[in-house]
Amino acid sequence: MNYYDILGVNQQASPDDLKKAYKKASMQHHPDRGGDEEKFKEINEAYATLKDPQKRQQYDNPQPQYPPGFGPGGFQGVNPGGFEDIFANMFGQGFAQQQRRPIRNKDIRINYRMNFTEVYTGIGTSISFSTPSGRHEVIDVKIPPGMKHNDVVQFPGYGDDSIQGVPRGVLQVKLDIATPPGWRREGEQLYTEVVIDVFDLILGKTVILNTPEKKQISLTIPPGTNNGVTMNIAHHGVPRVNTNNRGNLYVKIKANTPKLTNDELRKIQEIKNGINLRT
């Protein structure tokens, strides 16, 4: 905004001309007389500047503005704030903030083989590793229950320390967890199969499951169970990480047909014929 235009005078106006113009404009736009308050503030700001000879001189002859470190002849050397302040003035604070992000040393990733039984309880163990700087370390770590194969557990402050004076990186421990043969894991759910002969399907049977948790579960297969049925044993799956909840254990029942003699086959045929007569 132009202070002379606000007061309605030209740049050669005398102090008396400024004073008369100010009184006229302030009377006209005074809020108590129904004038606009923002316009009234502009009038006062203009008069306060132009009535002061020194301020008026500076207003009439503005000095060119240069970013810190620059002058009429171009670059004048690094200012006390450094290049970051120069770039902040030139490109905005976002650029400067990016340049000021704290740095730290690189992360380190190591592999750790974990027994599947330990998935149920979690483990506290000691891990030894070497940093790129040549430091050899042994640290105690806690791996929670429920972790999966290829999960990564992070331990800040135990990574690389090659660059002195900045924080260490993160130690990343990638878990190698092999599922036992005959078992399949999907999240917190466990799956397995039990093979019995066809007569056990007909008569019913109780089988003992040895789980990867090193526990034994008694599973009762009712008489007349169909081949391929999946039975659900609740809360015997894998723990969910950071909770006390567990998934389920699913057991698929498969039948194996034994080799029979002719006499045994004849007896079974008689039983089948009797069943057919009843139905």
C-alpha positions as CSV (number, residue, x, y, z in Angstrom):
1,M,0.0,0.0,0.0
2,N,1.1,3.6,-0.8
3,Y,1.0,5.9,2.2
4,Y,0.7,9.0,0.1
5,D,-2.3,7.6,-1.8
6,I,-3.9,6.6,1.5
7,L,-3.7,10.3,2.7
8,G,-4.6,11.7,-0.7
9,V,-1.4,13.8,-1.2
10,N,1.5,13.6,-3.5
11,Q,5.1,12.7,-2.6
12,Q,6.1,16.4,-2.4
13,A,3.5,17.3,0.2
14,S,4.7,19.5,3.1
15,P,4.3,18.6,6.7
16,D,1.3,21.0,6.9
17,D,-0.2,19.4,3.9
18,L,0.2,16.0,5.5
19,K,-1.3,17.2,8.8
20,K,-4.4,18.7,7.0
21,A,-4.8,15.5,4.9
22,Y,-4.6,13.3,8.0
23,K,-7.2,15.3,9.9
24,K,-9.6,15.2,6.9
25,A,-9.1,11.5,6.3
26,S,-9.3,10.5,9.9
27,M,-12.5,12.4,10.5
28,Q,-14.0,10.8,7.4
29,H,-13.1,7.2,8.3
30,H,-13.3,7.3,12.1
31,P,-15.1,4.2,13.4
32,D,-17.2,6.3,15.8
33,R,-18.5,8.1,12.7
34,G,-19.4,4.9,10.9
35,G,-16.1,4.6,9.1
36,D,-14.1,1.4,8.3
37,E,-11.8,0.4,11.2
38,E,-9.2,-1.2,8.9
39,K,-9.1,1.9,6.7
40,F,-8.7,4.1,9.8
41,K,-5.7,2.0,10.9
42,E,-4.1,2.4,7.5
43,I,-4.5,6.2,7.7
44,N,-2.8,6.3,11.2
45,E,0.0,4.1,10.0
46,A,0.6,6.2,6.9
47,Y,0.7,9.5,8.9
48,A,2.9,8.0,11.7
49,T,5.5,7.2,9.1
50,L,5.3,10.3,6.9
51,K,5.3,12.9,9.7
52,D,8.6,11.6,11.0
53,P,11.4,12.9,8.7
54,Q,13.7,10.0,9.2
55,K,11.0,7.4,8.7
56,R,9.8,9.3,5.6
57,Q,13.3,9.4,4.2
58,Q,13.6,5.6,4.6
59,Y,10.1,5.1,3.1
60,D,10.9,7.3,0.1
61,N,14.3,5.6,-0.5
62,P,13.9,1.9,0.3
63,Q,17.1,-0.2,0.4
64,P,17.1,-3.4,-1.7
65,Q,16.7,-6.6,0.4
66,Y,19.1,-9.4,-0.1
67,P,19.0,-12.9,1.4
68,P,21.6,-13.5,4.2
69,G,25.0,-13.9,2.7
70,F,24.2,-12.0,-0.5
71,G,24.7,-8.3,-1.4
72,P,24.7,-6.0,-4.4
73,G,27.6,-7.9,-5.8
74,G,26.2,-11.3,-5.3
75,F,27.4,-13.9,-2.8
76,Q,29.2,-12.3,0.1
77,G,30.3,-15.4,2.1
78,V,28.6,-17.8,4.5
79,N,26.6,-16.0,7.1
80,P,26.6,-17.1,10.7
81,G,23.4,-19.2,10.1
82,G,25.2,-21.2,7.4
83,F,23.9,-22.4,4.1
84,E,20.7,-23.7,5.7
85,D,19.5,-20.2,6.5
86,I,20.4,-19.0,3.0
87,F,18.4,-21.8,1.4
88,A,15.5,-21.2,3.9
89,N,15.2,-17.6,2.7
90,M,15.5,-18.6,-1.0
91,F,13.4,-21.8,-1.0
92,G,11.4,-21.7,2.2
93,Q,11.5,-23.3,5.6
94,G,10.5,-26.7,4.3
95,F,13.8,-27.1,2.4
96,A,15.8,-26.0,5.5
97,Q,13.9,-28.4,7.7
98,Q,14.8,-31.3,5.4
99,Q,18.4,-30.3,5.6
100,R,18.3,-30.2,9.4
101,R,16.8,-33.7,9.9
102,P,18.9,-35.4,12.5
103,I,21.3,-38.0,11.1
104,R,22.3,-41.3,12.7
105,N,24.5,-44.2,11.8
106,K,23.3,-47.0,9.6
107,D,21.2,-49.9,10.8
108,I,22.6,-53.4,11.1
109,R,20.6,-56.5,10.2
110,I,21.5,-60.0,11.4
111,N,19.7,-63.3,11.2
112,Y,18.7,-65.4,14.3
113,R,17.4,-68.9,14.2
114,M,14.6,-69.5,16.6
115,N,13.1,-72.9,17.7
116,F,9.4,-73.2,17.0
117,T,8.7,-74.2,20.6
118,E,10.1,-70.8,21.6
119,V,7.3,-69.1,19.6
120,Y,4.9,-70.1,22.3
121,T,6.8,-68.5,25.2
122,G,9.1,-66.0,23.7
123,I,12.7,-65.9,24.7
124,G,15.3,-63.9,26.5
125,T,18.7,-64.6,24.9
126,S,22.1,-63.1,24.2
127,I,23.0,-62.2,20.7
128,S,26.6,-61.5,19.5
129,F,27.4,-59.5,16.4
130,S,30.0,-57.1,14.9
131,T,29.5,-53.6,13.7
132,P,31.0,-52.2,10.5
133,S,33.4,-50.2,12.7
134,G,34.9,-53.4,14.0
135,R,33.2,-53.4,17.4
136,H,32.1,-56.8,18.7
137,E,29.1,-56.8,21.0
138,V,27.1,-59.2,23.0
139,I,23.7,-57.9,24.1
140,D,20.7,-59.4,25.9
141,V,17.5,-59.2,24.0
142,K,13.8,-60.2,24.5
143,I,11.9,-61.7,21.6
144,P,8.1,-61.8,22.4
145,P,5.8,-64.8,21.9
146,G,4.0,-65.2,18.6
147,M,6.7,-64.0,16.2
148,K,6.6,-65.4,12.6
149,H,9.2,-66.5,10.2
150,N,11.0,-63.5,8.6
151,D,9.7,-61.1,11.3
152,V,12.2,-58.4,12.3
153,V,12.7,-57.3,15.9
154,Q,14.3,-53.9,16.2
155,F,16.7,-52.7,19.0
156,P,17.5,-49.0,18.6
157,G,20.9,-47.8,19.7
158,Y,22.7,-51.0,18.8
159,G,23.4,-50.5,15.1
160,D,26.5,-49.1,13.4
161,D,28.7,-46.6,15.3
162,S,31.2,-45.7,12.6
163,I,30.4,-41.9,12.6
164,Q,31.3,-40.4,16.0
165,G,29.1,-37.8,17.5
166,V,25.8,-39.0,16.0
167,P,23.4,-41.6,17.4
168,R,23.9,-45.2,16.6
169,G,21.7,-47.0,14.2
170,V,19.2,-49.8,14.8
171,L,20.0,-53.4,15.3
172,Q,17.5,-55.4,13.2
173,V,17.1,-59.1,14.1
174,K,15.5,-61.1,11.4
175,L,14.0,-64.3,12.7
176,D,14.4,-67.7,11.0
177,I,11.7,-70.0,12.4
178,A,11.2,-73.4,10.8
179,T,7.7,-75.0,11.2
180,P,8.0,-78.7,12.3
181,P,7.3,-81.3,9.6
182,G,3.6,-82.3,9.4
183,W,2.5,-78.9,10.7
184,R,1.4,-75.7,8.9
185,R,1.1,-72.2,10.3
186,E,-1.2,-69.4,9.1
187,G,-0.9,-66.4,11.4
188,E,-2.0,-67.7,14.8
189,Q,-3.7,-70.8,13.4
190,L,-2.0,-74.2,13.3
191,Y,-3.0,-77.1,10.9
192,T,-2.1,-80.8,10.9
193,E,-3.5,-84.1,9.8
194,V,-4.1,-87.4,11.6
195,V,-4.3,-90.6,9.6
196,I,-6.3,-93.5,11.0
197,D,-7.7,-96.6,9.4
198,V,-11.3,-96.7,8.1
199,F,-12.4,-98.9,10.9
200,D,-11.5,-96.2,13.4
201,L,-13.7,-93.8,11.5
202,I,-16.5,-96.2,11.9
203,L,-15.9,-97.2,15.5
204,G,-14.4,-94.0,16.8
205,K,-11.0,-93.6,18.3
206,T,-9.0,-91.4,20.7
207,V,-5.6,-90.3,19.4
208,I,-2.8,-88.4,21.2
209,L,-1.4,-85.3,19.4
210,N,2.2,-84.3,20.2
211,T,2.1,-80.5,19.5
212,P,5.0,-78.3,18.6
213,E,4.6,-76.8,22.0
214,K,5.8,-80.1,23.4
215,K,2.4,-80.8,24.8
216,Q,0.1,-83.8,24.4
217,I,-3.6,-83.3,23.4
218,S,-6.1,-86.1,23.6
219,L,-8.4,-85.9,20.6
220,T,-11.6,-88.0,20.5
221,I,-12.8,-89.0,17.0
222,P,-16.5,-89.9,17.3
223,P,-17.9,-93.1,15.7
224,G,-19.1,-92.5,12.2
225,T,-16.8,-89.6,11.4
226,N,-16.4,-89.0,7.7
227,N,-13.1,-89.0,5.9
228,G,-11.6,-85.5,5.5
229,V,-13.4,-83.9,8.4
230,T,-11.5,-81.1,10.1
231,M,-11.8,-80.9,13.9
232,N,-11.2,-77.6,15.7
233,I,-9.3,-77.5,19.0
234,A,-9.8,-73.9,20.3
235,H,-7.0,-71.9,21.9
236,H,-4.2,-74.4,21.1
237,G,-2.7,-72.4,18.2
238,V,0.1,-69.9,18.3
239,P,0.0,-66.8,20.6
240,R,-0.8,-63.4,19.1
241,V,2.0,-61.0,19.6
242,N,1.7,-58.8,22.7
243,T,-1.5,-60.4,23.8
244,N,-2.6,-63.4,25.9
245,N,-4.8,-64.6,23.1
246,R,-4.1,-67.7,21.0
247,G,-5.3,-69.1,17.7
248,N,-6.8,-72.5,17.2
249,L,-5.5,-75.9,16.2
250,Y,-7.2,-77.5,13.2
251,V,-6.8,-81.3,12.7
252,K,-7.9,-82.9,9.5
253,I,-8.9,-86.6,9.8
254,K,-7.8,-88.8,7.0
255,A,-8.6,-92.5,6.6
256,N,-6.3,-95.3,5.5
257,T,-7.8,-98.4,4.0
258,P,-6.1,-101.6,5.2
259,K,-5.4,-104.7,3.1
260,L,-8.0,-107.4,3.9
261,T,-8.2,-111.2,3.4
262,N,-11.0,-112.7,1.4
263,D,-12.6,-114.0,4.6
264,E,-12.5,-110.5,6.1
265,L,-13.9,-109.0,3.0
266,R,-16.8,-111.5,3.0
267,K,-17.6,-110.6,6.6
268,I,-17.6,-106.9,5.8
269,Q,-19.9,-107.5,2.8
270,E,-22.3,-109.3,5.1
271,I,-22.3,-106.3,7.5
272,K,-22.9,-103.9,4.6
273,N,-25.8,-106.0,3.3
274,G,-27.4,-105.9,6.7
275,I,-27.1,-102.2,6.9
276,N,-28.6,-101.8,3.4
277,L,-31.6,-103.9,4.5
278,R,-32.2,-101.6,7.5
279,T,-32.1,-98.5,5.4
